[in-house]
Amino acid sequence: MNETNGAWAALGLGRAPAGLRATRRRLVRGEALFRQGDPARALFVIEEGRLTLTRHAADGRRLVLFTAQQGDSLAEAALFADAYHCDAIAESRAVVIEFPKPALRRLMRENAQVAEALTARLARQVQDLRQRLELRNIRNARERVWQKLLLSSAMNPVLTLDRPLKDVAAEIGLTHEAFYRALAALAKDGRIRRRGRTIRLMSRP
């Protein structure tokens, strides 16, 4: 029950309702939690590790949607869908907590607080997706990376990226080589200083 309460709290819902049961699953690197087209059966919260959500385009391209890590939830939209719309692949050894879909749907019907909280999470995901789409529409790689850094840093001039640079690159539609070149160009322009994943923004619009 401890894992249930911890994962439930990560969803911003406080203590788990009595009777709600969750299952802990362990994944090795490269293992799929679910695949695009699999029946949607559960919502997940990451307890340890990282998972990348990817989607396969009609032309065969692999599109990275998001890299989730400890405390993040996955597949909220699956509560209202018959199948998962992407792959969830472990980027490292990972532990996830699985909440069965029927139990969550029942709770949403019976508990307005649960329904509101899960709807709010879905709304934030839509906002994040729109932001990533706007970034991908910036054709110049240097300016795309600059806007990503501005959005991620908010008002703080020092930003520490919480995931590998190649994952950040994939989220905004760049190869890791193009991402590194853009960072180097921004540093040469004097707009940033970088040490590993820590970046100081030297100028802001």
Disulfide bonds with the S-S distance in Angstrom:
none
